[in-house]
Amino acid sequence: MVSIIETLFFVLVISSLSEYATCELHNNFTSSNRRELLTSGSGCNLFQGKWVADASYPLYESCPFIDPEFDCIKYGRPDKQYLKFSWKPDACNLPRWDYIQDGTTISKDMNRLTAFYKGLTTWAQWVDQNVDPTKTKVFFQGISPTHYQGRDWKSTSKNCNGEEQPLTGSTYPAGTPPEVDIVNKVLSGIKKQVYLLDITTLSQLRKDAHPSAYSGDHSGVDCSHWCLPGLPDTWNQLLYAALVM
């Protein structure tokens, strides 16, 4: 008999598609700049170099999710020149945290749902090629929803802030997010069996379970993460039930 570690292969995929999870970057590069940045020489000492003035910086205007102790602009630093420097190694150029390579094609950005589909398809191909179903059971956790639009659950509330009760019933007025269709499409095409921990709808019903305004020193309302103890404990219960039932 093999151990539970040998039999359980648990895959947790976290989607970064929501607007809450992204900070947009600027695109100030020509095609020649892009090629240069993506062809750094081998053997380069990345840590030996100098700071150079770079008009393309900062890479983003602001990010609402940083801790207050890091938010110099928000708290009144008057000068901005410190934002205009990039690190330049002596022997190469640093590749740029803001291009996507799909095969031989390099793009500044990609539609989030397209990127999610391509990434998930790559994972599915790996499962088909490498997983032995007689030894390994694959679990895929479904999409964790957000509650930033009160109209999605037919409420006059702006978002999850102030919500104290789950929705009654077993359906969500706005339906499932588009990422769910992609998950279903990819999983339906996998040859090896994958058990979907379908937590999306049951989590959509818990508009009351987010940190909302109670997430430490962070400003704004958090309607994408979940309070603990709370909803994610039920996800664990469901995984355990799927293993033993």
Contacts in CASP RR format, 6 or more apart in sequence:
PFRMAT RR
TARGET T0000
AUTHOR 0000-0000-0000
METHOD contacts of the structure
MODEL  1
MVSIIETLFFVLVISSLSEYATCELHNNFTSSNRRELLTSGSGCNLFQGK
WVADASYPLYESCPFIDPEFDCIKYGRPDKQYLKFSWKPDACNLPRWDYI
QDGTTISKDMNRLTAFYKGLTTWAQWVDQNVDPTKTKVFFQGISPTHYQG
RDWKSTSKNCNGEEQPLTGSTYPAGTPPEVDIVNKVLSGIKKQVYLLDIT
TLSQLRKDAHPSAYSGDHSGVDCSHWCLPGLPDTWNQLLYAALVM
2 135 0 8 1.000
4 243 0 8 1.000
6 135 0 8 1.000
6 136 0 8 1.000
7 135 0 8 1.000
7 136 0 8 1.000
7 137 0 8 1.000
8 136 0 8 1.000
8 137 0 8 1.000
8 139 0 8 1.000
8 243 0 8 1.000
9 131 0 8 1.000
9 136 0 8 1.000
9 137 0 8 1.000
9 138 0 8 1.000
9 139 0 8 1.000
10 139 0 8 1.000
10 239 0 8 1.000
11 123 0 8 1.000
11 138 0 8 1.000
11 139 0 8 1.000
11 140 0 8 1.000
11 141 0 8 1.000
12 141 0 8 1.000
13 120 0 8 1.000
13 123 0 8 1.000
13 140 0 8 1.000
13 141 0 8 1.000
13 142 0 8 1.000
14 144 0 8 1.000
15 116 0 8 1.000
15 143 0 8 1.000
15 144 0 8 1.000
15 179 0 8 1.000
16 22 0 8 1.000
16 112 0 8 1.000
17 112 0 8 1.000
17 113 0 8 1.000
17 116 0 8 1.000
17 179 0 8 1.000
18 146 0 8 1.000
18 224 0 8 1.000
20 146 0 8 1.000
20 148 0 8 1.000
20 222 0 8 1.000
20 223 0 8 1.000
20 224 0 8 1.000
21 224 0 8 1.000
23 60 0 8 1.000
23 62 0 8 1.000
23 63 0 8 1.000
23 65 0 8 1.000
24 60 0 8 1.000
25 59 0 8 1.000
25 60 0 8 1.000
25 97 0 8 1.000
25 98 0 8 1.000
26 56 0 8 1.000
26 59 0 8 1.000
26 60 0 8 1.000
27 98 0 8 1.000
27 108 0 8 1.000
27 109 0 8 1.000
28 55 0 8 1.000
28 56 0 8 1.000
29 37 0 8 1.000
29 56 0 8 1.000
29 96 0 8 1.000
34 99 0 8 1.000
34 106 0 8 1.000
36 93 0 8 1.000
37 93 0 8 1.000
37 94 0 8 1.000
37 95 0 8 1.000
37 96 0 8 1.000
37 99 0 8 1.000
38 95 0 8 1.000
38 96 0 8 1.000
38 99 0 8 1.000
38 106 0 8 1.000
40 92 0 8 1.000
40 93 0 8 1.000
40 94 0 8 1.000
40 95 0 8 1.000
41 91 0 8 1.000
41 92 0 8 1.000
43 91 0 8 1.000
43 92 0 8 1.000
44 89 0 8 1.000
44 91 0 8 1.000
44 92 0 8 1.000
45 89 0 8 1.000
45 90 0 8 1.000
45 91 0 8 1.000
46 89 0 8 1.000
46 92 0 8 1.000
46 94 0 8 1.000
47 89 0 8 1.000
48 89 0 8 1.000
48 90 0 8 1.000
48 91 0 8 1.000
49 87 0 8 1.000
49 88 0 8 1.000
49 89 0 8 1.000
49 90 0 8 1.000
50 88 0 8 1.000
50 90 0 8 1.000
51 85 0 8 1.000
51 86 0 8 1.000
51 87 0 8 1.000
51 88 0 8 1.000
52 85 0 8 1.000
52 86 0 8 1.000
52 88 0 8 1.000
53 84 0 8 1.000
53 85 0 8 1.000
54 84 0 8 1.000
54 85 0 8 1.000
54 86 0 8 1.000
55 84 0 8 1.000
56 86 0 8 1.000
57 83 0 8 1.000
57 84 0 8 1.000
57 85 0 8 1.000
57 86 0 8 1.000
58 83 0 8 1.000
58 84 0 8 1.000
59 97 0 8 1.000
59 98 0 8 1.000
62 73 0 8 1.000
62 74 0 8 1.000
64 219 0 8 1.000
64 220 0 8 1.000
65 218 0 8 1.000
67 217 0 8 1.000
67 218 0 8 1.000
68 74 0 8 1.000
68 75 0 8 1.000
68 217 0 8 1.000
68 219 0 8 1.000
73 80 0 8 1.000
86 94 0 8 1.000
87 94 0 8 1.000
88 94 0 8 1.000
98 108 0 8 1.000
98 109 0 8 1.000
99 106 0 8 1.000
99 107 0 8 1.000
99 108 0 8 1.000
100 106 0 8 1.000
100 107 0 8 1.000
100 108 0 8 1.000
100 109 0 8 1.000
100 110 0 8 1.000
100 115 0 8 1.000
101 107 0 8 1.000
102 110 0 8 1.000
102 118 0 8 1.000
113 178 0 8 1.000
113 179 0 8 1.000
113 182 0 8 1.000
116 179 0 8 1.000
116 182 0 8 1.000
117 182 0 8 1.000
117 185 0 8 1.000
117 186 0 8 1.000
120 182 0 8 1.000
120 183 0 8 1.000
120 186 0 8 1.000
121 186 0 8 1.000
124 186 0 8 1.000
124 187 0 8 1.000
124 189 0 8 1.000
124 190 0 8 1.000
127 138 0 8 1.000
127 190 0 8 1.000
127 192 0 8 1.000
127 194 0 8 1.000
128 190 0 8 1.000
128 191 0 8 1.000
128 192 0 8 1.000
131 138 0 8 1.000
131 192 0 8 1.000
133 192 0 8 1.000
133 193 0 8 1.000
137 193 0 8 1.000
137 195 0 8 1.000
137 243 0 8 1.000
138 192 0 8 1.000
138 193 0 8 1.000
138 194 0 8 1.000
138 195 0 8 1.000
139 194 0 8 1.000
139 195 0 8 1.000
139 196 0 8 1.000
139 197 0 8 1.000
139 239 0 8 1.000
139 242 0 8 1.000
140 183 0 8 1.000
140 187 0 8 1.000
140 194 0 8 1.000
140 195 0 8 1.000
140 196 0 8 1.000
140 197 0 8 1.000
141 197 0 8 1.000
141 199 0 8 1.000
141 235 0 8 1.000
142 180 0 8 1.000
142 183 0 8 1.000
142 196 0 8 1.000
142 197 0 8 1.000
142 198 0 8 1.000
142 199 0 8 1.000
142 200 0 8 1.000
143 176 0 8 1.000
143 177 0 8 1.000
143 179 0 8 1.000
143 180 0 8 1.000
143 183 0 8 1.000
143 199 0 8 1.000
143 200 0 8 1.000
144 199 0 8 1.000
144 200 0 8 1.000
144 203 0 8 1.000
144 224 0 8 1.000
144 226 0 8 1.000
145 177 0 8 1.000
145 200 0 8 1.000
145 203 0 8 1.000
145 204 0 8 1.000
146 223 0 8 1.000
146 224 0 8 1.000
147 153 0 8 1.000
147 159 0 8 1.000
147 160 0 8 1.000
147 163 0 8 1.000
147 204 0 8 1.000
147 207 0 8 1.000
147 210 0 8 1.000
147 223 0 8 1.000
148 159 0 8 1.000
148 160 0 8 1.000
148 223 0 8 1.000
148 224 0 8 1.000
149 159 0 8 1.000
149 174 0 8 1.000
150 156 0 8 1.000
150 157 0 8 1.000
150 158 0 8 1.000
150 159 0 8 1.000
150 160 0 8 1.000
150 207 0 8 1.000
151 174 0 8 1.000
152 172 0 8 1.000
152 173 0 8 1.000
152 174 0 8 1.000
153 167 0 8 1.000
153 172 0 8 1.000
153 173 0 8 1.000
153 174 0 8 1.000
153 204 0 8 1.000
153 207 0 8 1.000
154 173 0 8 1.000
155 163 0 8 1.000
155 207 0 8 1.000
157 163 0 8 1.000
159 212 0 8 1.000
159 221 0 8 1.000
159 223 0 8 1.000
160 207 0 8 1.000
160 208 0 8 1.000
160 210 0 8 1.000
160 212 0 8 1.000
160 221 0 8 1.000
160 223 0 8 1.000
161 212 0 8 1.000
161 213 0 8 1.000
161 221 0 8 1.000
161 223 0 8 1.000
162 208 0 8 1.000
162 212 0 8 1.000
162 213 0 8 1.000
163 207 0 8 1.000
163 208 0 8 1.000
163 210 0 8 1.000
163 212 0 8 1.000
164 208 0 8 1.000
165 208 0 8 1.000
166 205 0 8 1.000
166 206 0 8 1.000
166 207 0 8 1.000
166 208 0 8 1.000
166 209 0 8 1.000
167 204 0 8 1.000
167 205 0 8 1.000
167 206 0 8 1.000
167 207 0 8 1.000
169 205 0 8 1.000
170 201 0 8 1.000
170 205 0 8 1.000
171 201 0 8 1.000
172 201 0 8 1.000
172 204 0 8 1.000
172 205 0 8 1.000
174 204 0 8 1.000
175 204 0 8 1.000
176 200 0 8 1.000
176 201 0 8 1.000
176 204 0 8 1.000
177 200 0 8 1.000
180 200 0 8 1.000
183 196 0 8 1.000
187 194 0 8 1.000
187 196 0 8 1.000
195 242 0 8 1.000
197 235 0 8 1.000
197 238 0 8 1.000
197 239 0 8 1.000
197 242 0 8 1.000
199 234 0 8 1.000
199 235 0 8 1.000
199 238 0 8 1.000
202 234 0 8 1.000
203 209 0 8 1.000
203 226 0 8 1.000
203 231 0 8 1.000
206 226 0 8 1.000
206 231 0 8 1.000
209 226 0 8 1.000
209 227 0 8 1.000
209 230 0 8 1.000
209 231 0 8 1.000
210 222 0 8 1.000
210 223 0 8 1.000
210 224 0 8 1.000
210 225 0 8 1.000
210 226 0 8 1.000
210 227 0 8 1.000
211 222 0 8 1.000
211 225 0 8 1.000
211 226 0 8 1.000
211 227 0 8 1.000
212 221 0 8 1.000
212 222 0 8 1.000
212 223 0 8 1.000
213 220 0 8 1.000
213 221 0 8 1.000
213 222 0 8 1.000
214 227 0 8 1.000
215 222 0 8 1.000
215 225 0 8 1.000
226 232 0 8 1.000
END
